[in-house]
Amino acid sequence: MGATYTAAQKAATQKYINSTDQIRVRTGKGNLDFIKNHAKDMGETLGEFVNRAIIEAIYRDRGDILVEKTHSDEYGISGNLLLSKDNHYEIDFSVNNHRYIKRLEHKKGDVPEQFISDYAWMSLENEYENELLGEE
């Protein structure tokens, strides 16, 4: 006896599809199992691994270093604190389905090492508020 696909499940699936973009990727024969196994070894799904690989490649190509991941419980958003090639901090975050990388005021050395987490978290919230409410 098969399970029924409820209206609630259909609505949830549609909501998920509408909240994501899709990229189709082709790879040489024999690579798929290699990539899937690596993702599994990393504790990720194939999609999670591909997304991480793309973001890491973009940061590397730009000359950015990922300092740390940060999250705002107040707004329920996440972002990445980056160190640019000219030693300025940047925050990479999304608001209303738009991705932003914003340069922050402080350079490496301006913020004591023990406060980097707090700086990342406060910067994320400030940049989110600026984008949500409009910069003033």
C-alpha positions as CSV (number, residue, x, y, z in Angstrom):
1,M,0.0,0.0,0.0
2,G,1.6,3.3,-1.1
3,A,1.6,6.5,0.9
4,T,-0.5,9.4,-0.3
5,Y,1.0,12.7,-1.3
6,T,-1.0,15.2,0.8
7,A,-1.8,18.8,-0.1
8,A,0.4,20.0,2.8
9,Q,3.3,18.0,1.4
10,K,2.7,19.4,-2.1
11,A,2.5,23.0,-0.7
12,A,5.8,22.5,1.3
13,T,7.5,21.1,-1.8
14,Q,6.4,24.0,-3.9
15,K,7.5,26.5,-1.2
16,Y,11.0,24.9,-1.1
17,I,11.3,24.9,-4.9
18,N,10.2,28.6,-5.1
19,S,12.9,29.5,-2.4
20,T,15.8,28.0,-4.4
21,D,17.6,28.4,-7.7
22,Q,18.7,25.4,-9.7
23,I,22.0,24.8,-11.4
24,R,22.5,21.8,-13.6
25,V,26.1,20.6,-13.7
26,R,27.6,17.9,-16.0
27,T,30.8,16.1,-15.1
28,G,32.9,13.6,-16.9
29,K,32.0,9.9,-16.7
30,G,33.2,8.3,-13.5
31,N,33.3,11.6,-11.5
32,L,29.8,11.4,-10.0
33,D,30.5,8.5,-7.6
34,F,33.9,10.1,-6.6
35,I,32.1,13.4,-5.8
36,K,29.2,11.7,-4.0
37,N,31.6,9.6,-1.8
38,H,33.6,12.7,-0.9
39,A,30.4,14.6,0.1
40,K,29.3,11.7,2.2
41,D,32.8,11.5,3.9
42,M,32.4,15.2,4.7
43,G,28.9,14.6,6.2
44,E,27.2,16.6,3.4
45,T,24.7,15.9,0.8
46,L,25.8,16.2,-2.8
47,G,24.0,19.6,-3.0
48,E,25.5,20.9,0.2
49,F,29.0,19.9,-1.0
50,V,28.6,21.5,-4.4
51,N,27.3,24.7,-2.9
52,R,30.2,24.8,-0.4
53,A,32.7,24.1,-3.2
54,I,31.3,26.9,-5.4
55,I,31.3,29.5,-2.6
56,E,34.9,28.5,-1.5
57,A,36.1,28.8,-5.1
58,I,34.5,32.3,-5.4
59,Y,36.2,33.4,-2.2
60,R,39.5,32.0,-3.3
61,D,39.2,33.6,-6.8
62,R,38.5,37.0,-5.1
63,G,41.4,36.6,-2.8
64,D,39.1,36.4,0.3
65,I,39.8,34.3,3.4
66,L,36.8,32.9,5.3
67,V,37.4,34.0,8.9
68,E,34.3,32.5,10.4
69,K,30.6,31.7,9.8
70,T,28.2,33.8,11.8
71,H,24.5,33.7,12.7
72,S,22.0,36.2,14.0
73,D,19.3,34.5,16.1
74,E,17.4,37.8,16.3
75,Y,16.9,37.8,12.5
76,G,17.4,34.2,11.7
77,I,20.1,34.9,9.1
78,S,23.6,33.6,8.6
79,G,26.6,35.0,6.9
80,N,30.3,34.7,6.5
81,L,33.0,37.1,7.8
82,L,35.7,37.4,5.2
83,L,39.1,39.0,5.2
84,S,39.8,40.5,1.8
85,K,43.1,40.5,0.0
86,D,43.7,44.1,1.2
87,N,43.0,43.1,4.8
88,H,39.6,44.6,5.2
89,Y,36.8,42.7,6.7
90,E,33.7,41.9,4.6
91,I,30.4,40.2,5.4
92,D,28.7,37.8,2.9
93,F,25.0,37.5,3.6
94,S,21.6,37.2,1.9
95,V,18.5,39.4,2.3
96,N,15.2,38.9,0.4
97,N,16.8,36.4,-2.0
98,H,19.7,38.8,-2.9
99,R,23.3,38.0,-2.0
100,Y,25.6,40.7,-0.8
101,I,29.3,41.0,0.1
102,K,29.7,44.3,2.0
103,R,33.0,45.8,2.9
104,L,33.2,46.7,6.6
105,E,34.9,49.7,8.3
106,H,37.6,47.7,10.2
107,K,40.8,46.1,8.8
108,K,42.6,43.1,10.3
109,G,44.3,44.3,13.5
110,D,41.6,46.9,14.2
111,V,39.5,44.3,16.0
112,P,41.1,42.3,18.8
113,E,41.2,38.6,18.0
114,Q,39.0,37.7,21.0
115,F,36.2,40.0,19.7
116,I,36.1,38.7,16.1
117,S,33.0,36.6,16.7
118,D,31.1,39.5,18.3
119,Y,32.3,41.8,15.5
120,A,31.1,39.3,12.8
121,W,27.7,38.9,14.5
122,M,27.1,42.6,15.0
123,S,28.3,43.4,11.5
124,L,25.9,40.8,10.1
125,E,22.9,42.3,12.0
126,N,23.9,45.9,11.0
127,E,24.3,45.1,7.3
128,Y,21.0,43.1,7.4
129,E,19.2,46.1,9.0
130,N,20.7,48.4,6.4
131,E,19.5,46.3,3.5
132,L,16.1,45.6,5.1
133,L,15.4,49.1,6.2
134,G,17.4,51.0,3.6
135,E,20.7,52.7,4.4
136,E,20.4,56.0,6.2
